[in-house]
Structures are given as C-alpha cells and as structure tokens.
C-alpha cells in the first residue's frame, strides 16, 4: 500500500513531460578548463540562463541592427526607383536611437558613448539635462570614486556631491558656470540681435562646438552632425541652476529662452523621415530618455529593434522599469520586433555589449588628442556660493574614466577598467580585487607574533598557509550555466568549503542525467504545467528529469538505510552529499569533484526541494533513514573556528540560506577577513539576502578591518567575468 501511495504521489508531483529536445537550447556554462578567452566566455552567456542569456540576446539584437541593410528586404510595388537601386539599397542602414541617463555620463560609460558618437555608430542621442552638463564638466575637471555609504551631511560640509559611489566636487560646477556664462551671454545676444530660436538640441550642439575637446561626446556629436535631444533641459539639474543665475545677473534684459517644444518636432521628424530605414533603439537606465524615444517612435508604429539595459523593476508601473512587452502594447515597439531587457547596471553590461557589437566592426587603433578649454567670468557670488560650496581636494582619490575602444578590443583591459567606471562596474572591479587578495594572501605576509607556535614561525610552512575560501550559492545558479563555472573551481580545489541549498545539490545530479533548456521569463505557468514543464526564470526543466533523478537516487537511499542499520553509519547532510558525488561519478558534476578532492559541501536545508520530495517518497517505501543536521553544524562552524592561522574569505552568490550559514559560521571566529556578495536583493526590507556587508560587520560576521564588497548584479553575468580575472587568470599564470 505504501509503495502504491508513493507512486500516486509521484504522478501528482511530476506530470509527464513534453520533450524539449531540438526545440530549445540546452543550458550550459563556459568551461574555464579551455584556454581563457573572454570573447568566448561572453559568447557562452546565451546558454547560461537568467540575465546572462538576456545579455547575449541584447548582443545579437544590436548586431542585427548593425548588419541590417535595405537590400535584405524584398522590393515592393510601393518602392521608388531609388529604393530599387541595388547600390542605394546596400547603403541604407538601420537608424539607431541611443538613450542614456545622466548618471551614466557621470560614470565611465561616458567614454564609451563618446566612442560611439565619434565613429557615427548611432544616429540620434537622447539624454537628460545633466547628461549634457556632466559631459562638459568632465572636460573641465575630474569626477572621483567614492562609496555609496558616504554620509550626505559630511560630504555637503566638504563641498562634495555624491552620485551613487561617485564624488563630484562643487568646484567642478563652479568651473562649468565660469565656462558656460560667457557662452550664454553670446547666445542671448544672438537671440536678441539675430532672432536665433534656441532649442535644447541647438544648445547641445553649441556646447559641443565651444568645448572643442575630443573627450566630449557633445564635441563629436557637433562635428558629426548627430542631434542630441533633451526635453528636460530647463526643468532639472545644472542647466536649470545656471539659467536661473544668468537671469539674476541680467535682470534688465530678456532672459535666454530655450524651447523644448521645437525639439519635439525635430525628434518626430527623425522618426517620420526614417523610412525606408528600420529603426533600432538602445536605452541605458530608463527615465526621461527612454520615455522620449518610446513616445516618439509611436509615430513610426514602433521600433524594429529594442534593447533596454537598466536595473529598474516593472512592479510599480514606472516607465523606467517597464518591459519591452509593455512598450509593444503602446506601439513604441513593433509586435514583430526583436527586443530584450537586460536587468543589470549598464556600467557592467554596456562595455561588454559594445565590445561584441560596435567595437567589433572597427579594428584600427586611433590615438586620442586631448585639449582643455577653460573660460572664466564673474557671476553673482552670493547665489553661486549657496549652491556650490568650496570643495575639499580629492587628488589622491581614483578618477572616474571608462574604457577607450579606440585602443581596440582588449577584454583584460576592459575588465580592469571596470574599477574606474563607477556604480556597479566599480563594485565588480572591487570584487575582482578582493578575490585576488584572497588568492594571493599567505601567512608569510603577516608579522610573527609572540603567541605563534614553532610551526607557525617556519618560513616554508608560513608560505604554504593560504586563505580559506567559503563559496556559497543558491540553487538557481546550479540550474543555470554558472554550474560549469563552479565545477571548474571545485575541480581545481580553488575553494575550501561549499554551502548551498537543496536545489544546488539535486540540480547538479539531475543535469548529469538529463538536460535543462532555455525558455523565457514570460512563458505562462498554467500552460507549462499542462506540458509537464517547470520554469526557473527563463530556464525549462521537464518533469521527466525529476523522475530520472528519483529512479537514480532511491536505490542509493536504500543502500544508505542498510548501512545505517548494519554498520551504524550516522548520516549527515554533508555525508549524504559526498555519497551522491561518489555515486554520480561524472566529471561534469561539481559534487563529483567535491567528493574526489575532499571539499565539504554543506546544506542545512536538505529536506527542502526535490531531494526532500525523494526523502518523503522514501519514507513510504522504506522508512527509517536518519540524517543528522546537528553534526553538520558542528562541522560547518568548525571549518571557520579552526581556520586559524589562515584568513577566511567568503564569496556568496545569491542570498538566503547559503549566505546566512556561511556568515554565521564566520561569526564564530570574529568574522571573515574578505567578503564578496553578488546578488540583486535590496536591503530595504531587512532581509538577510539583501543585507549589505556593512550590516554583517555589525554582527561580527565580517571583521571591521575586512575588505568587503557587494555587487548588485545577476551572478550569471558578473561571476563568470570575476572568475576570468581571478581564479582562471591565476591558473593560467601558474
């Protein structure tokens, strides 16, 4: 009866699956055992899953924009004689609209935008007011790297303004004011004497002409006649302040008038007169630029290609977080269009997208020539001083800059440039630096103290003692292609302790027995359920996979039960996991390599997930198997407590149970010495998943003196890049 009940339960939980063989790509990650090639690594992201797959989709869509020609389309009856001409048809390319928020111009992404405009790779640029001002300001003075946690009141007292983890001295805005005011005077005179009608795009072009600096994207836009639109030009940011100051300085004459409404017509003309070209849009960061491009493209019945890159959520109904599907419903993107949203900070994703698309079309190296133009004039000092306090000097602080694609595509240098780019790119750069410090540390780097044992004073021993690395990850990453990256680390004994959730165990075994496939986040659950398919984000797992897992694991549970009864074996989660690694005997499995290399894998929530289901089914067939969790907490905490004289480092992908378990164990030794968190969870709800490393310091989970960083990014994008510049680079250099 119990066996029949177990079969009935199985049929309820696991419906018969529709086959995905040949219908969907199989999920797999980059194999770092091959010679490290970041270009190939980026190519592999399409089969990794989650946002990594979206990033690869974005690369493909942008390349389709760049490759499209009118000659690819059929000649219709409506075509003019010119449009039938083969030479003309081959010359007609996709018209690309680029939208970028001002914070990205403050960051090192500005250098990449400049590269695109310099080489006429985009046709229209839309930004916010400070997306124009910050470009000019960065020609006049430097922006510096800071930290997101720096307190605002303290910075204000020092005359420093913070944009995320960037610092901008108020002196920079004074220099901008000194430079811009004489230009506004000239423009006002031209308005009054020559009846010039100023629009934001005309002002942007004039600024580009006057700055005359090859580092400026506005300069190249002026030189290459690429229009820059900004509907919020006079409503926010630095220009609003400057125009207000300008009107105070000239109270007896008419104000300088800038008319955004005229630009709306010009932007509409850019769309209406695009035919017979297709239209593509790339928007970075959402907000006003994305809104303005989308609203205008409705005049064209929508874009033919669309790539959104931002970290905003769609759940609050904001336009910034809106998915391309929502834009399709409004007619901003055609129903037949190729489109994707990459949920990632553009400072991380955009440099690599450009490397695989725009920059791949240019092979020559161009030397940059830099000129600086600074002009000064007197203004109303009392107003100026209230807005811009005198700044503390930051000369010893790292300056913000981006990768220069004029130097060619060098992936190692692109990765190194992330540190200076700002926002999450800088955090990823910090994470790379922190992991490399973990890998490079030896006990010999520390001073010999009085309480050192004789062994700990031995130079050979001291050189052999390395940092003990705890690796934690959530189960979804094993479902994804990141599993292959983790397997590489375990295969080469690059980590010492692993903590994961139950899904992180079972999915590794299941992927040795059957494939996981690429799907889509929007596939409806009810329809998938009727086909026996389970969705994990944009991955698909047939129910048949779990049935194969059950058929494989139940006989092992039977053997374990017998050994418990006859040999008095005390099973713990880590012992059970090691047994599964031994039994699977498959080199694609990280559990196999953990067993082979003696690396413990801990899972305090072993009864959750499919493995829990199997233990439940087992209790019907052959009850009595006992798994002691308490013994494992002793073993796990012991890994941290007895790590001395080693330092300890934590690398945690995702949050939840794995993150908390590692942090809690390290609390037993007064905290880890290094910590890298990579996840997209927010800290505002008080969850442990979203908690910042600084919060962990308050608990003693990370030492106050520790090097720690959180990268707010999907680990499917960030972790392969981090491994390429740390573990894999170290192995190649050995």
Secondary structure as the mmCIF struct_conf table of DSSP 4:
data_model
#
loop_
_struct_conf.conf_type_id
_struct_conf.id
_struct_conf.beg_label_comp_id
_struct_conf.beg_label_asym_id
_struct_conf.beg_label_seq_id
_struct_conf.end_label_comp_id
_struct_conf.end_label_asym_id
_struct_conf.end_label_seq_id
HELX_RH_AL_P HELX_RH_AL_P1 UNK A 2 UNK A 13
BEND BEND1 UNK A 14 UNK A 14
HELX_LH_PP_P HELX_LH_PP_P1 UNK A 15 UNK A 19
TURN_TY1_P TURN_TY1_P1 UNK A 21 UNK A 23
BEND BEND2 UNK A 24 UNK A 24
HELX_LH_PP_P HELX_LH_PP_P2 UNK A 25 UNK A 25
STRN STRN1 UNK A 26 UNK A 26
HELX_LH_PP_P HELX_LH_PP_P3 UNK A 27 UNK A 27
TURN_TY1_P TURN_TY1_P2 UNK A 32 UNK A 33
BEND BEND3 UNK A 34 UNK A 34
HELX_LH_PP_P HELX_LH_PP_P4 UNK A 35 UNK A 36
HELX_RH_AL_P HELX_RH_AL_P2 UNK A 38 UNK A 44
HELX_RH_3T_P HELX_RH_3T_P1 UNK A 45 UNK A 47
TURN_TY1_P TURN_TY1_P3 UNK A 48 UNK A 48
HELX_RH_AL_P HELX_RH_AL_P3 UNK A 50 UNK A 67
STRN STRN2 UNK A 69 UNK A 69
HELX_RH_3T_P HELX_RH_3T_P2 UNK A 70 UNK A 72
BEND BEND4 UNK A 73 UNK A 73
HELX_LH_PP_P HELX_LH_PP_P5 UNK A 74 UNK A 75
TURN_TY1_P TURN_TY1_P4 UNK A 77 UNK A 78
HELX_RH_AL_P HELX_RH_AL_P4 UNK A 81 UNK A 84
HELX_RH_AL_P HELX_RH_AL_P5 UNK A 86 UNK A 91
STRN STRN3 UNK A 93 UNK A 93
STRN STRN4 UNK A 95 UNK A 100
HELX_RH_AL_P HELX_RH_AL_P6 UNK A 102 UNK A 106
BEND BEND5 UNK A 107 UNK A 107
TURN_TY1_P TURN_TY1_P5 UNK A 108 UNK A 108
HELX_RH_AL_P HELX_RH_AL_P7 UNK A 109 UNK A 118
TURN_TY1_P TURN_TY1_P6 UNK A 119 UNK A 120
BEND BEND6 UNK A 123 UNK A 123
STRN STRN5 UNK A 124 UNK A 127
HELX_RH_AL_P HELX_RH_AL_P8 UNK A 129 UNK A 140
BEND BEND7 UNK A 141 UNK A 141
STRN STRN6 UNK A 144 UNK A 145
TURN_TY1_P TURN_TY1_P7 UNK A 148 UNK A 149
BEND BEND8 UNK A 150 UNK A 150
HELX_RH_AL_P HELX_RH_AL_P9 UNK A 152 UNK A 157
TURN_TY1_P TURN_TY1_P8 UNK A 158 UNK A 159
STRN STRN7 UNK A 160 UNK A 163
TURN_TY1_P TURN_TY1_P9 UNK A 164 UNK A 165
STRN STRN8 UNK A 166 UNK A 169
HELX_RH_AL_P HELX_RH_AL_P10 UNK A 170 UNK A 194
STRN STRN9 UNK A 198 UNK A 198
HELX_RH_AL_P HELX_RH_AL_P11 UNK A 200 UNK A 211
TURN_TY1_P TURN_TY1_P10 UNK A 214 UNK A 215
HELX_RH_AL_P HELX_RH_AL_P12 UNK A 217 UNK A 223
TURN_TY1_P TURN_TY1_P11 UNK A 224 UNK A 225
STRN STRN10 UNK A 227 UNK A 229
TURN_TY1_P TURN_TY1_P12 UNK A 231 UNK A 235
BEND BEND9 UNK A 236 UNK A 236
HELX_RH_AL_P HELX_RH_AL_P13 UNK A 237 UNK A 249
TURN_TY1_P TURN_TY1_P13 UNK A 250 UNK A 252
BEND BEND10 UNK A 253 UNK A 253
HELX_LH_PP_P HELX_LH_PP_P6 UNK A 254 UNK A 256
STRN STRN11 UNK A 258 UNK A 258
HELX_RH_AL_P HELX_RH_AL_P14 UNK A 260 UNK A 272
TURN_TY1_P TURN_TY1_P14 UNK A 273 UNK A 273
TURN_TY1_P TURN_TY1_P15 UNK A 275 UNK A 276
BEND BEND11 UNK A 277 UNK A 277
STRN STRN12 UNK A 279 UNK A 284
BEND BEND12 UNK A 285 UNK A 285
HELX_RH_AL_P HELX_RH_AL_P15 UNK A 287 UNK A 297
HELX_RH_3T_P HELX_RH_3T_P3 UNK A 298 UNK A 300
TURN_TY1_P TURN_TY1_P16 UNK A 301 UNK A 301
BEND BEND13 UNK A 302 UNK A 302
STRN STRN13 UNK A 303 UNK A 310
BEND BEND14 UNK A 314 UNK A 314
TURN_TY1_P TURN_TY1_P17 UNK A 315 UNK A 316
TURN_TY1_P TURN_TY1_P18 UNK A 319 UNK A 321
HELX_RH_AL_P HELX_RH_AL_P16 UNK A 324 UNK A 330
TURN_TY1_P TURN_TY1_P19 UNK A 331 UNK A 331
BEND BEND15 UNK A 332 UNK A 332
STRN STRN14 UNK A 333 UNK A 343
BEND BEND16 UNK A 344 UNK A 344
HELX_RH_AL_P HELX_RH_AL_P17 UNK A 346 UNK A 356
TURN_TY1_P TURN_TY1_P20 UNK A 357 UNK A 358
HELX_RH_3T_P HELX_RH_3T_P4 UNK A 359 UNK A 361
HELX_RH_AL_P HELX_RH_AL_P18 UNK A 381 UNK A 387
BEND BEND17 UNK A 388 UNK A 388
HELX_LH_PP_P HELX_LH_PP_P7 UNK A 389 UNK A 393
TURN_TY1_P TURN_TY1_P21 UNK A 395 UNK A 396
BEND BEND18 UNK A 397 UNK A 397
HELX_LH_PP_P HELX_LH_PP_P8 UNK A 398 UNK A 398
STRN STRN15 UNK A 399 UNK A 399
HELX_LH_PP_P HELX_LH_PP_P9 UNK A 400 UNK A 400
HELX_RH_3T_P HELX_RH_3T_P5 UNK A 405 UNK A 407
HELX_RH_AL_P HELX_RH_AL_P19 UNK A 411 UNK A 417
HELX_RH_3T_P HELX_RH_3T_P6 UNK A 418 UNK A 420
TURN_TY1_P TURN_TY1_P22 UNK A 421 UNK A 421
HELX_RH_AL_P HELX_RH_AL_P20 UNK A 423 UNK A 440
STRN STRN16 UNK A 442 UNK A 442
HELX_RH_3T_P HELX_RH_3T_P7 UNK A 443 UNK A 445
BEND BEND19 UNK A 446 UNK A 446
HELX_LH_PP_P HELX_LH_PP_P10 UNK A 447 UNK A 449
TURN_TY1_P TURN_TY1_P23 UNK A 450 UNK A 451
HELX_RH_AL_P HELX_RH_AL_P21 UNK A 454 UNK A 457
HELX_RH_AL_P HELX_RH_AL_P22 UNK A 459 UNK A 464
STRN STRN17 UNK A 466 UNK A 466
STRN STRN18 UNK A 468 UNK A 473
HELX_RH_AL_P HELX_RH_AL_P23 UNK A 475 UNK A 479
BEND BEND20 UNK A 480 UNK A 480
TURN_TY1_P TURN_TY1_P24 UNK A 481 UNK A 481
HELX_RH_AL_P HELX_RH_AL_P24 UNK A 482 UNK A 491
TURN_TY1_P TURN_TY1_P25 UNK A 492 UNK A 493
BEND BEND21 UNK A 496 UNK A 496
STRN STRN19 UNK A 497 UNK A 500
HELX_RH_AL_P HELX_RH_AL_P25 UNK A 502 UNK A 513
BEND BEND22 UNK A 514 UNK A 514
STRN STRN20 UNK A 517 UNK A 518
TURN_TY1_P TURN_TY1_P26 UNK A 521 UNK A 522
BEND BEND23 UNK A 523 UNK A 523
HELX_RH_AL_P HELX_RH_AL_P26 UNK A 525 UNK A 530
TURN_TY1_P TURN_TY1_P27 UNK A 531 UNK A 532
STRN STRN21 UNK A 533 UNK A 536
TURN_TY1_P TURN_TY1_P28 UNK A 537 UNK A 538
STRN STRN22 UNK A 539 UNK A 542
HELX_RH_AL_P HELX_RH_AL_P27 UNK A 543 UNK A 567
STRN STRN23 UNK A 571 UNK A 571
HELX_RH_AL_P HELX_RH_AL_P28 UNK A 573 UNK A 584
TURN_TY1_P TURN_TY1_P29 UNK A 587 UNK A 588
HELX_RH_AL_P HELX_RH_AL_P29 UNK A 590 UNK A 597
TURN_TY1_P TURN_TY1_P30 UNK A 598 UNK A 598
STRN STRN24 UNK A 600 UNK A 602
TURN_TY1_P TURN_TY1_P31 UNK A 604 UNK A 607
BEND BEND24 UNK A 608 UNK A 608
HELX_RH_AL_P HELX_RH_AL_P30 UNK A 609 UNK A 621
BEND BEND25 UNK A 622 UNK A 622
STRN STRN25 UNK A 627 UNK A 627
HELX_RH_AL_P HELX_RH_AL_P31 UNK A 629 UNK A 641
TURN_TY1_P TURN_TY1_P32 UNK A 642 UNK A 645
BEND BEND26 UNK A 646 UNK A 646
STRN STRN26 UNK A 648 UNK A 653
BEND BEND27 UNK A 654 UNK A 654
HELX_RH_AL_P HELX_RH_AL_P32 UNK A 656 UNK A 667
TURN_TY1_P TURN_TY1_P33 UNK A 668 UNK A 670
STRN STRN27 UNK A 672 UNK A 679
BEND BEND28 UNK A 683 UNK A 683
TURN_TY1_P TURN_TY1_P34 UNK A 684 UNK A 685
TURN_TY1_P TURN_TY1_P35 UNK A 688 UNK A 690
HELX_RH_AL_P HELX_RH_AL_P33 UNK A 693 UNK A 699
TURN_TY1_P TURN_TY1_P36 UNK A 700 UNK A 700
BEND BEND29 UNK A 701 UNK A 701
STRN STRN28 UNK A 702 UNK A 712
BEND BEND30 UNK A 713 UNK A 713
HELX_RH_AL_P HELX_RH_AL_P34 UNK A 715 UNK A 725
TURN_TY1_P TURN_TY1_P37 UNK A 726 UNK A 726
HELX_RH_AL_P HELX_RH_AL_P35 UNK A 727 UNK A 733
#
